[in-house]
Amino acid sequence: MNLGAVLKKARITAGLSQEELALRIFLPRSTVSKLENNKMVLKAEDLIRWCQITQAQELMVALLIGVDPATIIQNISMLIGGFITWI
C-alpha cells in the first residue's frame, strides 16, 4: 500500500492544498509533502487529524484494521453501483 498516495488523494478530494492542510493540522507544509511522498513516517495523532480535516474517516478505519483503503473504496463503489442498477 502506498500510504503517501492515499493521504494525497484524501487531501485533494477535500479540496485542500498542502499549505491549507498544513495550517489545519499544525504541521509545516514541507512535512505534508514528505508524508505524501513517503519520505517521513506518519504519527497516529497526525493521521487522526488528517482524516478528520479531510473527512476521510474510512481511511483511518481501513488503516486500523489493516485493509488497503483503495480496496474499501472500490468495494463500496461497486456496492453502491450495484444498488443503483438494481433500483
URTA-V296712 format. One record per pair of residues at least 4 apart in sequence whose ideal C-beta (glycine too) atoms are under 7 Angstrom apart, sorted by the first residue. I is the first residue (numbers start at 0). GAP is how many residues later the second one is. Records with the same first field share a line. If there is no record, write none. Layout:
I: GAP / GAP
This chain:
0: 67
1: 4 / 36
2: 4 / 35 / 39
3: 4 / 31 / 32 / 33 / 34
4: 4
5: 4 / 53 / 63 / 64
6: 4 / 28 / 29 / 43
7: 4 / 28
8: 4
9: 4 / 40 / 44 / 46 / 49
10: 5 / 10 / 43
12: 41
13: 40 / 41
15: 4 / 5 / 38
17: 4 / 11 / 14 / 15
18: 4 / 10
19: 4
20: 4 / 11 / 32
21: 5 / 6 / 7 / 10
23: 29
24: 21 / 24 / 25 / 28
26: 4 / 5 / 19
28: 4
29: 4
30: 4 / 9
31: 4
32: 4
33: 5 / 6
34: 5 / 7
41: 4 / 5
43: 4
44: 4
45: 4
46: 4 / 13
47: 4 / 12
48: 4
49: 4
50: 5 / 6 / 8 / 9
56: 4
57: 4 / 14
58: 4 / 10
59: 4
60: 4
61: 5 / 6 / 7 / 10
62: 6
66: 4 / 5
68: 4
69: 4
70: 4
71: 4
72: 4
73: 4
74: 4
75: 4
76: 4
77: 4
78: 4
79: 4
80: 4
81: 4
82: 4
